Amino acid sequence: MAIDLTEICQNYKGLWVGLEKEDQQVVVASGETIREVMDKAQKKGYPNPILFKVPTEVIPFIGSPRIIV
C-alpha cells in the first residue's frame, strides 16, 4: 500500500518528523534533530514513532541501483 507523503514533504522540508505507526500520514512531532522529535513524541504519548528526514527538495530517480556481487 502506497503512502502519500506529499503534504508532509511540503510542510516539513529539511526537518525530522515522527510519524504515527498506525496512520503513517499523521505527524506526531517534528524538529531539527532526532532527539528533539523523540522527546516531543514521547511527551505526547508516542514512545516509538516512525522517524523520517524530509528532503529539502524532491529529485527524480531514473534507473536502477547498482548491485555488485
HELIX and SHEET records of a PDB file:
HELIX    1   1 THR A    6  ASN A   11  1                                   6    
HELIX    2   2 ILE A   34  LYS A   43  1                                  10    
SHEET    1   A 3 VAL A  27  GLY A  31  0                                        
SHEET    2   A 3 TRP A  16  LEU A  19 -1                                        
SHEET    3   A 3 ILE A  50  LYS A  53 -1                                        
END                                                                             
